[in-house]
Amino acid sequence: MASCTDSKIPNREKKLTLKLLAGDNTKEIAEAYFGRVSKMGEMLEGGTYSLSYGKTKSCTVMLRWNTEDNPEHPDLEAIALKALD
């Protein structure tokens, strides 16, 4: 997870990036975005969920297409971490 630097993502300064990987030491399948001020953002900042920047962690992530911010170019939005194993 890191800051959102993709210029195509609306309000990128308010979002973080979640890289979706098939396993450790593999290339990302996709990137999903979530708000800095969100439940997922709180989980990252709080440190109580064993999440940290730059470390891979097996988890189940709920995703959706964000068509509200830019209907012509929807982006993948991470909306929840359901399981951290």
C-alpha positions in Angstrom: 0.0 0.0 0.0 1.2 3.4 -0.9 0.0 6.9 -1.9 -2.0 7.0 -5.0 0.2 8.6 -7.7 -1.9 7.6 -10.8 -3.0 10.9 -12.4 -6.1 9.2 -13.9 -7.6 8.6 -10.4 -9.8 11.4 -9.2 -8.9 12.9 -5.8 -5.8 10.8 -5.7 -4.3 12.9 -2.9 -7.0 11.5 -0.6 -6.5 7.8 -1.6 -4.0 5.0 -1.0 -3.2 2.1 -3.4 -3.6 -1.6 -2.7 -1.6 -3.8 -4.9 -3.3 -7.1 -5.5 -0.9 -10.0 -5.9 -1.4 -13.8 -6.5 1.4 -14.6 -4.0 4.6 -13.4 -2.5 7.3 -12.2 -4.9 4.8 -12.0 -7.9 3.9 -9.2 -10.1 0.7 -7.4 -9.2 -2.6 -8.5 -10.9 -4.2 -5.1 -10.4 -4.3 -2.1 -8.2 -7.3 -1.0 -6.2 -7.7 2.3 -4.4 -9.3 3.3 -1.1 -9.7 6.5 0.9 -7.1 7.5 3.5 -10.0 8.3 5.7 -11.8 5.0 5.6 -12.0 1.8 7.7 -9.2 0.3 5.6 -7.1 3.5 6.1 -7.7 3.3 9.9 -6.6 -0.4 9.9 -3.4 0.5 8.2 -2.6 3.5 10.4 -3.7 1.9 13.7 -1.2 -1.0 13.4 -3.5 -3.4 15.3 -4.2 -5.6 12.3 -0.6 -6.5 11.3 -0.8 -4.3 8.2 2.0 -2.0 7.2 3.2 -0.2 4.1 5.3 -2.3 1.7 4.7 -5.7 3.3 2.6 -8.4 1.6 -0.2 -9.9 3.7 -2.6 -12.6 2.7 -6.2 -11.4 3.0 -9.6 -11.4 1.5 -10.5 -8.1 -0.1 -13.9 -6.9 -1.2 -13.7 -4.9 -4.4 -16.1 -2.9 -6.6 -15.9 -0.8 -9.7 -16.0 2.9 -8.7 -18.1 4.5 -11.4 -19.1 7.5 -9.4 -15.9 9.5 -9.4 -15.3 9.2 -13.2 -18.0 7.3 -15.0 -16.0 7.3 -18.3 -13.0 5.7 -16.6 -14.1 3.6 -13.6 -11.4 2.4 -11.2 -11.2 -0.6 -8.9 -12.0 0.3 -5.3 -11.1 -1.7 -2.3 -14.1 -1.4 0.1 -13.3 -3.9 2.9 -10.7 -6.3 4.2 -12.8 -9.4 5.2 -10.1 -11.8 6.4 -6.5 -11.3 7.3 -5.1 -14.8 6.7 
